[in-house]
Amino acid sequence: MSGLFGTLNIGTRGMAASQTALQTTSHNLANMNTDGYTRQRVNFEAENPYHLGGVGQIGTGVKLSGVVRVIDDYVTKQIQQESGSYNRYAQKSEILSKLEMIFNEPSETGLSNGLSKFYSAWNYLGSNPELPTAKTMVSQEAQSLADTLTHMSNQIEGVQADTVYAIQKDVMDFNNKIEQLNTLNQQIFNVTVKGDTPNDLLDQRDRLTTELAS
């Protein structure tokens, strides 16, 4: 390949490569706010040269070697692992915070204060068994403590019910995401066997995998 024809071919391939790079840049800019999107990069390499007798190898321009994602697989895996750990601790913290509000300690209306009043009433009755007011005090404090325990029990059951509902919802979401992941894997396979790189599908799978990990 030489002469004007070869020069035109080199120019045509160079323009096509530059056009692909421009399209990829536009794609990156358009998706800069897309959740889970990974920036893509165009890789170039020299075209196969041809041999010219008495001269040697002559370059024939540039060609695309692929459009790849700019991603660190190690960092991605670490993010997925840490996201899972963070969400587990966040869920535990939320449940413990609700329980802490129920026990409400230290407080005038807390369980420990109710127990203290109940035992004080019994001590007072033990010291003054002949006083009707002492018996009344024990009865009142016993009822107050029972009401407090019943109220707390109802609140704890509410937290338990909310937690069970959240777990059931998470299981449903997890199963739905597994189905989506299976569909994505099939789509990725179909594109890959044709020799193409499904960058956007890989982004979707990474995002879905991160959600599953959490």
Backbone as a ProteinNet text record, in pm:
[ID]
protein_1_A
[PRIMARY]
MSGLFGTLNIGTRGMAASQTALQTTSHNLANMNTDGYTRQRVNFEAENPYHLGGVGQIGTGVKLSGVVRVIDDYVTKQIQQESGSYNRYAQKSEILSKLEMIFNEPSETGLSNGLSKFYSAWNYLGSNPELPTAKTMVSQEAQSLADTLTHMSNQIEGVQADTVYAIQKDVMDFNNKIEQLNTLNQQIFNVTVKGDTPNDLLDQRDRLTTELAS
[TERTIARY]
85.4	0	89.6	74.9	160.2	91.7	153.3	102.5	-18.2	-94.2	-208.9	-316.2	-339.7	-442	-410.3	-284.9	-244.8	-257.8	-220.9	-232.1	-376.7	-465.9	-608.2	-663.7	-619.7	-664.8	-620.2	-495.3	-444.3	-526.8	-554.8	-634.3	-774.9	-835.3	-972	-978.6	-882.3	-880	-856.4	-768.3	-742.2	-865.3	-940	-1062.4	-1167.5	-1178.6	-1276	-1240.6	-1111.3	-1067.3	-1095.1	-1067.5	-1092.1	-1241	-1323	-1467.6	-1518.6	-1466	-1505	-1463.1	-1343.5	-1295.8	-1385.3	-1428.9	-1516.6	-1652.7	-1704.4	-1832.2	-1822.3	-1710.9	-1691.4	-1683.7	-1614.9	-1607.5	-1745.8	-1825.3	-1961.7	-2045.6	-2025.3	-2096.9	-2059.7	-1931.7	-1886.6	-1951	-1953.8	-2010.9	-2160.6	-2228.7	-2373.6	-2410.3	-2319.9	-2349.3	-2274.2	-2222.8	-2142.7	-2223.4	-2356.7	-2441	-2520.1	-2488.3	-2557.6	-2501.8	-2591.3	-2548.8	-2483.7	-2362.8	-2293.4	-2217.5	-2223.8	-2154.4	-2003.6	-1929.1	-1783.2	-1730.6	-1640.8	-1583.7	-1519.1	-1537.7	-1483.2	-1367.8	-1277.3	-1158.6	-1137.1	-1097.3	-1067.7	-919.2	-890.1	-750.8	-717	-602	-554.6	-428.3	-404.9	-277.3	-244.7	-117.3	-74	-128.4	-169.6	-212.1	-93	-123.7	-16.7	57.4	188.2	264.8	273.9	320.1	348	495.7	546.9	690.1	713.5	803.4	842.7	986.3	1003.9	1136.9	1241.6	1352.3	1461.5	1444.8	1328.3	1302	1275.3	1191.3	1153.3	1004.5	965.3	823.7	775.4	658.6	597.5	468.7	452.6	333	208.2	97.1	-30.8	-136.1	-92.6	-186.6	-226.2	-345.8	-392.6	-522	-546.5	-673.8	-717.1	-845.8	-899.2	-870	-822.8	-803.8	-915.8	-998.3	-1112	-1154.7	-1277.3	-1329.6	-1348.8	-1273.7	-1272	-1316.6	-1357.2	-1392.6	-1267.5	-1261.8	-1150.4	-1190.2	-1150.2	-1198.6	-1090	-1089.3	-997.5	-1080	-1061.7	-1142.1	-1124.4	-1002.3	-976.9	-1056.9	-1055	-1129.3	-1279	-1326.5	-1468.6	-1510.5	-1429	-1460.2	-1457.6	-1361.3	-1354.1	-1476.8	-1522	-1641.7	-1762.2	-1773.7	-1885.5	-1881.9	-1763.5	-1751	-1782.4	-1727	-1747.9	-1891.7	-1955.5	-2095.9	-2181.8	-2151.4	-2225.2	-2207.2	-2082.8	-2054.8	-2122.7	-2114.6	-2174.8	-2325.3	-2391.9	-2537.2	-2580.1	-2502	-2534.8	-2527.4	-2419.4	-2405.1	-2510.3	-2545.7	-2647	-2782.8	-2816.6	-2943.2	-2945.2	-2833.8	-2825.6	-2836.7	-2769.9	-2773.3	-2914.8	-2988	-3125.4	-3214	-3199.6	-3280	-3244.5	-3115	-3071.9	-3118.5	-3121.2	-3168.8	-3316.5	-3394.9	-3537.2	-3555.7	-3476.3	-3485.8	-3442.1	-3341.1	-3293.7	-3402.7	-3476.8	-3586.1	-3697.5	-3719.2	-3823.2	-3786.1	-3662.6	-3619.6	-3601.8	-3565.6	-3565.7	-3492.9	-3369.1	-3290.6	-3174.1	-3143.2	-3223.1	-3337.4	-3450.5	-3567.5	-3665.1	-3748.1	-3851.1	-3954.3	-3969.4	-4069.1	-4005.3	-3876.1	-3805.8	-3833.1	-3787.7	-3812.4	-3739.8	-3615.3	-3538.9	-3602.5	-3657.3	-3723.2	-3852	-3924.1	-4046.1	-4016.9	-3909.1	-3869.5	-3827.7	-3756.3	-3711.1	-3830.2	-3931.5	-4050.8	-4127.1	-4130.6	-4201.3	-4135.1	-4000.8	-3929.3	-3936.6	-3935.2	-3946.8	-4082.4	-4186	-4320.1	-4325.6	-4260.9	-4257.3	-4176.3	-4068.7	-3989.7	-4071.3	-4146.4	-4230.4	-4338.1	-4395.2	-4496.8	-4435.4	-4313.7	-4247.6	-4221.1	-4194.6	-4168.6	-4297.5	-4404.6	-4531.2	-4647.5	-4648.3	-4751.6	-4892.2	-4901.1	-5032.4	-5099.5	-5023.6	-5078.5	-5148.7	-5277	-5348.3	-5282.1	-5226	-5162.4	-5042.6	-4975.4	-4859.5	-4903.2	-5015.6	-5067.5	-5114.2	-5178.9	-5226.5	-5109.3	-5001.5	-4883.1	-4824.8	-4818.6	-4767.2	-4854.6	-4985.6	-5079.5	-5064.3	-5052.3	-5039.2	-4908.6	-4799.9	-4670	-4662.7	-4729.2	-4732.9	-4808	-4921.7	-4999.4	-4922.2	-4855	-4775.6	-4663.3	-4597.2	-4488.8	-4542.9	-4659.5	-4720.6	-4756.8	-4810.1	-4844.4	-4719.5	-4612.5	-4486.8	-4434.2	-4436.2	-4387.3	-4473.3	-4605.8	-4696	-4670.5	-4654.7	-4629	-4496.5	-4395.1	-4264.2	-4270.5	-4344.3	-4357.8	-4424.6	-4528.8	-4597.5	-4504.3	-4424.7	-4331.4	-4224.1	-4173.7	-4071.6	-4129.7	-4255.1	-4320.3	-4335.7	-4359.7	-4369	-4237.1	-4127.9	-3994.7	-3966.8	-4005.5	-3985.1	-4063.9	-4188.5	-4271.8	-4212.9	-4166.7	-4104.6	-3979.3	-3902.1	-3778.1	-3807.3	-3907.4	-3945.4	-3994.1	-4075	-4124.8	-4009.4	-3913.2	-3797.6	-3715.5	-3700.3	-3625.2	-3697.2	-3828.7	-3906.1	-3895.7	-3901.4	-3888.7	-3749.6	-3647.5	-3510.3	-3493.1	-3556.6	-3547.4	-3611.7	-3727.1	-3793.6	-3708	-3652.4	-3565.2	-3442.7	-3387.9	-3269.5	-3300.9	-3413.7	-3451.8	-3475.2	-3537.2	-3558.5	-3426.2	-3331.9	-3201.3	-3124.5	-3142	-3078.1	-3130.2	-3260.7	-3318.7	-3263.1	-3252.5	-3195.2	-3050.3	-2976.7	-2836.4	-2823.3	-2910.2	-2907.5	-2934.1	-3030.1	-3060.7	-2942.3	-2879.8	-2762.7	-2647.9	-2624.4	-2515.9	-2537.7	-2662.6	-2692.5	-2668.9	-2710.5	-2688.7	-2539.6	-2464.6	-2319.7	-2254.9	-2298.9	-2244.8	-2274.2	-2396.8	-2435.5	-2351.8	-2319.1	-2236.7	-2091.4	-2042.8	-1902	-1866.2	-1955.2	-1924.4	-1913.5	-1966.2	-1954.3	-1824.2	-1745.1	-1617.6	-1624.7	-1740.1	-1756.4	-1743.7	-1723.7	-1713.3	-1836	-1923.1	-2048.1	-2026	-1959.2	-1919.6	-2038.2	-2144.2	-2258.6	-2328.9	-2335.2	-2394.3	-2308.8	-2177	-2086.9	-2105.9	-2129.9	-2158.7	-2285.2	-2387.7	-2513.9	-2493.9	-2412.4	-2387.6	-2309.9	-2210.3	-2134.8	-2225.8	-2312.5	-2403.7	-2497.9	-2548.3	-2639.7	-2568.5	-2444.1	-2366.2	-2340.6	-2313.4	-2293.1	-2420.6	-2535.2	-2662.8	-2689.3	-2655.1	-2673.9	-2583.6	-2462.1	-2367.2	-2413.1	-2492	-2535.8	-2667
-118.3	0	124.1	208.1	325.9	433.3	545.2	652.9	720.8	786.3	865.7	779.2	659.9	570.7	532.9	499.4	464.3	581.5	699	819.3	848.2	831.5	855.3	755.2	630.4	528.3	560.3	604.8	642.4	756.5	856	969.7	929.9	839.3	794	718.8	629.4	554.6	647.2	745.2	840.1	921.2	964.2	1041	954.8	828.1	738.4	714	696.5	675.4	798.7	915.5	1040.5	1061.2	1022.4	1035.1	946.7	825.4	735.2	792.1	849.2	910.6	1026.9	1106	1219.8	1171.7	1066.9	1011	956.9	894	840.5	952.7	1061.2	1177.3	1235.7	1246.8	1298.2	1206.3	1076.3	977.6	993.9	1017.7	1039.7	1163.8	1271.5	1397.2	1383.5	1313.1	1297.3	1215.8	1128.7	1039.6	1076.9	1199.3	1238.5	1234.4	1247.6	1241.5	1111.3	1016	887.5	799.4	751.3	668.6	540.1	513	389.6	392.7	506	511.4	520.6	448.7	450.9	516.6	609	678.1	577.8	602.7	513.9	581.8	499.4	550.6	470.8	543.7	479.3	445.4	321.5	278.6	268.3	323.4	319.6	234.5	184.1	118.2	134.7	120.4	138	25.8	63	-37.2	-123.1	-240.4	-327.2	-260.1	-254.1	-190.3	-281.7	-225.6	-309.7	-295.8	-395.9	-398.8	-340.8	-247.6	-187	-225.9	-297.3	-345.9	-236.7	-263.1	-167.9	-57.5	-51.1	55.9	-2.9	-103.9	-164.4	-151.3	-150	-142.5	2.1	20.7	152.6	152.8	252.3	262.2	287.3	237.6	253.5	324.6	395.6	475.4	413.6	449.5	411.8	332.3	249.7	178.9	171.9	148.6	133.5	-6.5	-14.1	-145.9	-176.8	-76.4	-101.1	22.2	17.2	119.9	51.9	95.3	26.9	120.4	60.6	138.9	172.2	293.5	334	299	181	129.6	47.2	52.5	-28.4	-139.9	-262.6	-374.4	-394.3	-372.2	-390	-288.5	-162.7	-57.8	-86.6	-132.9	-165.3	-273.4	-378	-485.8	-435.6	-346.7	-291.5	-207.6	-130.1	-48.2	-136.8	-245	-337	-399.4	-440.5	-501.7	-401.5	-280.7	-180.3	-131.1	-125.7	-85.2	-184.1	-313.5	-415.6	-402.4	-381.7	-367.4	-243.7	-133	-7.9	-22.9	-82.6	-96.1	-190.8	-295.5	-385.8	-312.2	-235.7	-160.6	-50.7	9.2	114.7	58.6	-59.7	-122.6	-160.3	-215.6	-249.6	-124.1	-17.8	107.5	164.2	152.6	203.2	127.3	-5.2	-86.7	-55.3	-45.1	-14.7	123.7	218.3	353.1	350.6	270.7	258.1	195.3	91.7	27.2	122.2	201.1	298.2	399.2	442.1	536.9	471.9	342.9	272.6	264	225.3	213.2	350	449.3	589.3	608.6	562.2	572.2	670.2	745.4	762.4	860.2	834.7	920.3	898.8	999.7	988.6	883.1	861	763.9	632.5	616	496.1	376.8	260.1	136.4	135.3	180.2	176.1	264.3	379.6	467.2	403.2	334.8	265.2	153.8	78	-28.5	29.2	141.3	204.4	247.5	306.7	349.1	228.3	121.9	0.7	-59.5	-71.4	-126.6	-32.6	96.1	192.9	180.2	155.8	139.7	16.2	-91.4	-212.2	-189.9	-117.4	-86.2	-1.9	91.3	176.3	92.6	-1.6	-89.3	-179	-225.2	-309.2	-234.6	-105.9	-25	23.9	31	83	-7.7	-130.6	-225.6	-189.1	-106.3	-72	41.1	111.8	227.5	185.8	223.3	193.2	259.6	377.4	448.6	372.6	296.7	218.9	109.3	42.5	-61.3	-1	116	183.9	222	267.5	307.3	188.4	71.1	-49.1	-84.3	-78.5	-111.8	-16	112.7	213	197.2	175	161.2	30.9	-73.7	-200.2	-182.9	-110.7	-86.3	0.9	102.6	191.9	115.6	26.3	-53.5	-149.4	-208.6	-300.1	-226.5	-104.1	-23.7	9.7	43.5	76.2	-44.3	-161.4	-283.3	-320.7	-304.5	-335.5	-242.4	-113.6	-14.7	-44.1	-75.2	-106.4	-232.9	-332.7	-458.4	-435.3	-350.7	-319.5	-247.5	-156.4	-83.7	-176.8	-267.1	-362.8	-454.4	-496.9	-579.8	-502.6	-371.3	-287.5	-281.4	-266.3	-265.8	-399.8	-507.6	-641.5	-658.9	-612.6	-624.6	-543.6	-422.4	-338.7	-405	-467.6	-533.5	-653.1	-732.2	-848.8	-803.6	-697.5	-644.8	-597.1	-527.5	-477.8	-593.5	-699.5	-817.3	-882.8	-897.5	-958.1	-874.8	-743.2	-654.2	-665.7	-672.9	-687.7	-818.6	-924.3	-1054.2	-1046	-980.3	-963.9	-881.3	-771.2	-687.1	-765.5	-845.9	-925.6	-1024.4	-1092.7	-1189.4	-1121.9	-1003.2	-928.8	-888.9	-846.4	-806.2	-926.8	-1042.9	-1164.3	-1194.2	-1177.8	-1199.4	-1098.3	-972.2	-869.6	-902.6	-952.8	-987.1	-1101.1	-1199.7	-1310.2	-1260.6	-1168.7	-1111.6	-1033	-953.3	-875.1	-965.6	-1070.4	-1163	-1225.8	-1257.8	-1315.4	-1212.8	-1087	-980.9	-955.8	-955.3	-934.7	-1047.5	-1169.7	-1284.6	-1272.9	-1233.9	-1223.2	-1119.8	-1010	-906.3	-950.9	-1015	-1054.4	-1158.5	-1254.6	-1360.6	-1304.8	-1183.8	-1119.9	-1040.8	-1041.7	-971.5	-827.6	-783.8	-646.4	-640	-518	-496.5	-420.1	-481.6	-418.4	-327.4	-214.2	-128.3	-83.2	-35.4	15.1	-96.9	-214.4	-329.2	-370.5	-360.4	-392.4	-293.5	-165.7	-65.8	-102.7	-141.3	-179.5	-299.5	-394.7	-512.7	-475.4	-388.2	-344.8	-274.5	-186.6	-114.9	-212	-309.4	-407.9	-496.2	-532.5	-614.7	-539.3	-409.1	-326.7	-320.5	-307.1	-304.2	-437.7	-546.8	-679	-697.3	-644.4	-658	-581.5	-476.5	-394.6	-444.8
0	0	0	-99.1	-105.4	-187	-194.6	-276.1	-216	-305.4	-262	-197.3	-253.1	-198.4	-53.7	-28	107.6	202.1	155.3	238.7	274	175.5	200.8	302.2	289.6	385.1	527.1	540.2	672.7	730.2	644.9	690.2	728.8	650.6	679.1	811.4	832	957.7	1076.8	1058.4	1166.1	1202.2	1099.5	1124.4	1194.5	1151.6	1214.4	1360.8	1387.7	1525.8	1610.7	1555.6	1628.6	1652.1	1554.6	1569	1682.5	1690.6	1799.4	1934.5	1939.4	2064.1	2104.1	2006.2	2033.8	2083.6	2021.5	2065.4	2208.1	2239.2	2374.2	2476.7	2441.3	2530.6	2554.4	2447.4	2460.7	2548.9	2532.1	2614.4	2761.6	2788.4	2926.5	2986.6	2909.3	2958.7	2983.1	2892.8	2906.2	3029.8	3073.1	3186.2	3313.2	3319.6	3435.8	3565.8	3555.7	3675.5	3684.6	3598.6	3600.3	3711.5	3797	3910	3860.5	3908.8	3874.6	3743.7	3671.7	3542.3	3563.3	3479.7	3483.5	3356.4	3373.3	3256.3	3161.7	3032.3	2930.3	2856.2	2807.4	2738.7	2610.1	2505.6	2377.8	2373.2	2344.6	2328.2	2179.7	2144.5	2005.8	1997.2	1879.7	1852.8	1705	1673.5	1535.1	1447	1326	1228.1	1186.6	1135.4	1086.9	970.6	978.6	870.9	748.6	639.8	523.6	488.7	420.9	388.8	250	245.1	118.3	89.6	-21.6	-54.5	-59.6	3.5	5.6	107.5	168.8	266.9	404.6	408.4	535.9	559.5	685.3	718	716.1	655.4	644.6	725.4	809.5	892.2	810.1	859.4	788.4	873.1	975	1051.9	1185	1229.7	1362.6	1352.3	1452.5	1461.1	1606.8	1625.3	1760.8	1811	1934.6	1995.7	2094.2	2122.3	2210.4	2288.2	2336.9	2427.5	2562.4	2661.5	2790.9	2902.4	3013.1	3130.9	3211	3261.9	3347.5	3490.3	3533.8	3661.9	3729	3860.7	3941	4005.5	3959	4009.4	4159.9	4209.2	4352.7	4433.6	4389.2	4459.4	4454.6	4339	4325	4423.7	4437.6	4531.9	4676	4705.9	4841.5	4872.9	4774.5	4793.2	4820.8	4745.1	4764.9	4903.8	4948.7	5081	5191.5	5179.4	5283.2	5284.8	5167.5	5162	5238.8	5221.6	5294.8	5444.4	5487.9	5631.3	5687.7	5614.3	5660.9	5679.8	5581.9	5590	5700.8	5724.5	5835.6	5969	5988.4	6113.1	6124.1	6011.6	6012.7	6054.3	6004	6041.3	6189.4	6238.8	6381.2	6467	6424	6499	6504.4	6394.8	6391.3	6489.6	6493	6585.2	6730.1	6758.7	6895.5	6939.1	6846.7	6879.3	6917	6845.1	6877.8	7015.7	7044.8	7176.3	7287.1	7258.5	7357.8	7390.6	7289.1	7312.3	7394	7373.9	7450.2	7598.2	7626	7766	7831	7749.4	7793.5	7926.4	7932.9	8056.2	8040	8146.6	8269.6	8246.6	8311.4	8292.6	8407	8432.2	8535.4	8498.2	8367.2	8322	8277.5	8304.9	8262.9	8352.6	8307.4	8381	8515.1	8518.1	8643.1	8749.4	8707.9	8804.5	8855.8	8765.6	8807.1	8905.3	8879.2	8971.7	9106.5	9101	9225.7	9311.3	9247.7	9321.1	9376.7	9297.6	9340.8	9464.5	9462.3	9577.3	9697.6	9672.3	9782.7	9851.3	9769.9	9827.3	9916.4	9872.3	9954.9	10083.3	10072.3	10192.1	10290.1	10234	10318.7	10386.4	10311	10368.9	10475.9	10451.7	10550.6	10679.7	10668.1	10787.9	10852.3	10773.7	10825.4	10782.4	10827.2	10781.5	10826.4	10929.1	10981.5	10904.2	10819.6	10749	10620.1	10605.5	10479.9	10358.9	10382.5	10270.9	10216.9	10303	10259	10162.9	10196.7	10107.7	9974.8	9986.2	9865.1	9775.1	9838.4	9763.1	9686.3	9753.9	9686.8	9567.4	9587.7	9480.2	9362	9393.9	9288	9210.3	9283.9	9217.5	9137.3	9189.1	9115.5	8983.9	8991.9	8870	8771.5	8826.5	8741.5	8672	8747.9	8690.1	8584.1	8612.9	8515.9	8387	8402.5	8284.6	8202.8	8274.3	8205.9	8128.4	8193.7	8128.4	8007.8	8023.1	7911.4	7793.3	7824.7	7719.4	7649	7727.2	7669	7584.8	7634	7560.5	7425.4	7425.7	7300.1	7202.3	7256.6	7171	7113.7	7197.4	7151	7043.4	7063.4	6961.8	6830.7	6844	6724.4	6649.5	6725.1	6663.3	6596.8	6665.4	6609.9	6480	6480	6360.3	6244.5	6275.9	6172.6	6116.8	6206.1	6163.9	6074.3	6113.4	6031.9	5894.6	5892.4	5764.5	5677.1	5739.5	5664.3	5607.3	5687	5639.5	5522.2	5534.4	5425.8	5298	5315.1	5199	5137.9	5224.1	5174.4	5097.6	5146.5	5078.1	4940.1	4931.9	4802.7	4707.3	4759.9	4677.3	4631.3	4721.5	4688.8	4576.4	4587.4	4484.3	4349.7	4353.4	4228.6	4165.1	4248.7	4196.4	4140.7	4202.5	4150.1	4009.7	3990	3857.1	3757	3800.7	3713.1	3679	3778.7	3756.9	3656.2	3666.3	3570.2	3428.4	3416.1	3284.4	3230.2	3316.6	3275.6	3232.2	3308	3273.7	3136.4	3105.6	2974.4	2863.8	2889.6	2791.3	2770.3	2879.7	2870.9	2791.7	2816.9	2744	2594.7	2561	2420.5	2346.2	2414.6	2351.4	2342.9	2449.4	2456.6	2351.1	2327.7	2230.2	2088.6	2068.1	1936.7	1924	2032.2	2030.1	2075	2126	2172.5	2324.7	2374.1	2518.9	2566.9	2646.2	2691.4	2812.4	2791.7	2904.2	2988.9	2923.7	2999.8	3075.7	3016.1	3086	3205.6	3189.8	3301.5	3416.2	3382.2	3485.6	3561.6	3486.3	3550.3	3642.1	3598.1	3682.3	3808.2	3795.4	3913.3	4013.2	3961.6	4050.8	4120.9	4045.3	4102.1	4204.3	4175.7	4268.8	4399.2	4388.5	4508	4591.4	4524.4	4596.1	4665.4	4598.2	4659.1	4780.8	4772.2	4883.3	5006.2	4983.1	5096	5154.1
[MASK]
++++++++++++++++++++++++++++++++++++++++++++++++++++++++++++++++++++++++++++++++++++++++++++++++++++++++++++++++++++++++++++++++++++++++++++++++++++++++++++++++++++++++++++++++++++++++++++++++++++++++++++++++++++++

